[in-house]
Amino acid sequence: MSSKAIIPCLDIRNRRVVSGISFGDLQDVGDPLELALQYEREGADELILLDISPAERGDSFCDLVRQIAEEISIPITVGGGITSCNDIEERLVAGADKVSIGTAAVLQPELIQEGARLFGSASLMAAVDVRFHPQEKDWFVYIYGGRQATSWRVVDWAIQLAEYGAGVILLTSVDRDGHQEGYDLELINNVSEALRIPVIASGGAGTLDHFTTLFTKTRAFAALAASVFHFGSLSIPHLKQSLSESGVPIRATF
Amino acid sequence: MIAVISDPSEGVSVIGKRLEKLQVPYIETCDPDQIRHASGIILSCSGNFGQKMRFLSQHQLTHVIKEEAIKGKPLLGINLGMQLLFTSSDEDGYHQGLNLLAGHVQPYKGKDYDIHLGWHRLRFTQMDPLTWGLEEQEVYFAHRFAVQVANPEDLLGRTDGDPPVVAIVGRNNIYGIQFCVEKSGSLGLKLLQRFVHQCKLRMDV
């Protein structure tokens, strides 16, 4: 069995790490390279770097990816603004291990198919943002940073993505994102039990218990979190040690 | 000087950066002559088996790599680079590999997943100068196809997964590592260092 991974996520806007709630209200957190180095030292198993700059994406972000990839020796996934195979290639060449594709996967699914063929499924993470629709009693896929609904039900879409060749799913509950009230366990179970590829849980981490529950009550492959790490309410060494003591298989770094 | 086989259009490789950290002279190249003059060869890549084999033959590298390896020059294949050392692969149709080691590459079918991702604990299966005395730590894998070795004696390390995955192979001067050496923390760097040492030893003979 693989070790359950702890993955800090750095939302990067104009070369600064920022943090927000339900994809809004941004706050400055720090320098991306410094934070990446700090999280690696503390025992993070992977990093996700998301470019959320409003425009002018590309070159300067790829430079940053290159700098970080040269300095740290854990895997990096890079997302934000990827709309073509050329964009995927640029980020992989810059040193990303995987790229994360969200909105573009919905708008042009052939990007996942073509990307999987050219670069391999192991390089392709599909980011799925969802909100719960109480009247439908189901989660629906959202695009454009959680702002626009689609008609896709989450399980249907996730199965589709796996068929297209996505290697891993990053599943974010937009409802929970930044609220620190816990992961949406039912959502994560529904999706991970329908798939033969790993699911990374995202949205809602606030306490140590949230991580323990996630790994003992669901098949989540990894836990993504941002604000709990950025603002120091939870330290990675303490988190990993506690998880390990609870019997969760964790890569020993503490 | 170690030759890191790479497509110059692809920019600087992370493996190169790790060699820099270890203060090992290296050159990123796809020039057959430079590869012939190197003390060792590293073939580190990811992506698609058939496409990489085409890249190697387009640059007249297939013969050079095989000749040099058969002459005894240390060769290290990493990630897809390890798979290329074997006889053949079923990735995206049937493709022939370098056939320096006997075995076939097939889709990975795990207990939970059809892709082998993430940190897995390494188990060394026999003594070898590459791994001797190193601690068995977790290392990072990212691949959808896995090697089935035809000669069990070529296996140097595997995961303790279900089923176990071939992680390190070796026969004489030819080595392969399936996991991402450059992303596997200190153990990754130590293995790279051991390989470099093998290259130096051979130069001294």
Interface residues (C-beta under 8 A of the other chain):
Chain A: M1 S2 S3 A5 D45 R66 A69 E70 S73 I74 P75 L92 V93 A94 G95 D97 K98 R117 L118 F119 G120 S121 A122 S123 G167 V168 R196 I197 P198 R219 F221 A222 R251 A252
Chain B: E10 G11 V12 V14 K17 R18 S46 G47 N48 Q51 L80 D92 D112 Y113 D114 I115 L117 G118 W119 H120 R121 Q137 E138 Y140 F141 A142 H143 R144 G161 D162 C180 E182 K183 S184 G185 S186 G188 L189
